[in-house]
Amino acid sequence: MPEPDSPTPLDPAELGFKRIRYEKDGHRATITLNRPEVLNAFDFRMLREIARACEDASWDDAIRVVVVTGEGRAFCVGADLRSWGAELVDNPREYWKWFGAFKDMHDRLREIGKPTLARVQGIAVGGGNELQMACDLAVMVDDAFIRHIGPEHGSVPAGGATQWLPIFSGDRRAREILFLCEEIPAPQALEWGLVNRVCPRAELDAVVDELVEKLAAKLPQTIRYTKQQLNWWRDISWHETVGHARDWLSLSMLNDEAKDAIRAFLESRDG
């Protein structure tokens, strides 16, 4: 990925992305997570590429709306434990670096200065739900679900879920989602305020297109500052906790509970 000399947007082809597809079409930019073989789980490069795409879109005055989606049957299932889980056990320094890339991706997306729309075409698990919550609006297919599994796998879901679920769904429902780790079907996700629209798969693109056109028709500078004001609740909960979460989760890699859970997960996948 080339480093820019100035805040000048580039043709997506010049950015050399390998884990995502980044496309521009008129006033829309689309970021597609493109690791369907691992359900679009994050690895380090994917996090860096999403952050760089958000930066580029924020610099492009022709872009009015950014759509975030996934390739295949999953929107995103969070961190790719198979690619980095083993090397982080007993290695808090390395975890701290990885979490920094995750935090940077979230900050770039949330502070992009224009509306973002999650096109949730499949399941959104763990960090995948945190990714869609970081967007301004979300449209979800009716046969998908949202789920958090961190408390079952040795990871506190403090990369957006503990901060934002109480804002989205209320305190009691947030605790239910994170403590019970149960699937939240799309209709329930809509009822609980986790997404804005739910529709059949055949109608997904039409619903997304309609929302994109409505958003693109708004005054860009006014929308940008409206978004900044609306972000206050998310920002204050995020900035007051995420640094502590980064350090605590890093140190938790020395904890037997987290280590045993990660190793069990990796062994189950390998088996």
Residue, then its C-alpha position, 0 to 999 in steps of 0.5 A: m500500500p503506497e504512502p500518500d504525499s498529500p490527502t489526495p484520493l487514489d484510484p482503488a487499483e493503485l492501492g494494491f489491496k489483497r484482503i478487501r475489494y475497494e471500489k468507487d462508483g459515482h458518489r459511492a465507495t464500497i469496501t468489501l471484506n474478501r476472505p470468504e474462505v475464513l468467513n471474512a475474519f480479520d487478519f492484520r493486513m485486512l485491518r490495515e487495508i480497511a483503515r487505508a480505504c476509509e482514509d482514501a474515501s474520506w479524502d475523496d470529495a466525490i464520495r458521499v456514502v461508504v458501504v461496508t459489506g462482505e463476500g460470501r455467506a458471512f459479513c464478518v466473524g471478527a478476529d481470525l484466531r487461526s491466523w494469529g491466535a497461537e502466536l498471541v498466547d503468552n505474548p501480550r506485547e504482540y496482542w497489544k500491536w494487533f489491537g492497535a490495528f483494530k482500534d485504528m481501523h475503527d477510528r478511521l471508519r467512525e471518523i470518515g466524515k461521511p455516512t457509512l452503511a453496513r450491507v450485512q449480507g451474512i452472519a455478523v459475529g463478534g468483531g463483525n458485529e462491532l464493525q457493522m455497529a461502527c457504521d451509521l446505518a445497517v441493512m441485514v438479510d433476513d436469514a442472517f444473525i448476530r452473535h457474540i462469543g467472546p466470553e466463551h473463547g477467552s476474549v472480553p468483547a471490548g472492541g465496540a460491543t461493551q461500549w456500544l451495545p448499551i447505547f443501541s439496545g439498552d443495558r439489559r439487552a446488551r448484557e443478555i447478548l454478551f453474557l448468553c452468547e446466543e444468536i440474535p436472528a435478523p428480525q430480533a436484531l431489528e427489534w432490538g435496534l442493532v440494524n435499521r432494515v431487514c429484508p429478503r436477500a433478493e431485495l438487499d441491493a435495492v434497499v441499500d441502493e435506495l438508502v445510498e441515494k437518499l444519503a448522497a442527496k444530503l448536504p455533505q458538510t452539514i451531514r458531516y457535522t451532524k454525524q460528528q455530533l451524533n458520534w458523541w455518545r459512541d466516542i465518549s464510551w469508546h475513548e474512555t475505555v478502549g485504551h484500558a481494554r487494549d492493555w487489559l486484553s493484552l495482559s490477559m494473554l498470560n491468563d490461564e483462562a484465556k490461554d486455555a480457551i484459545r487453545a481449545f478453539l484452535e484444537s477444535r478447528d484443527g480437529 
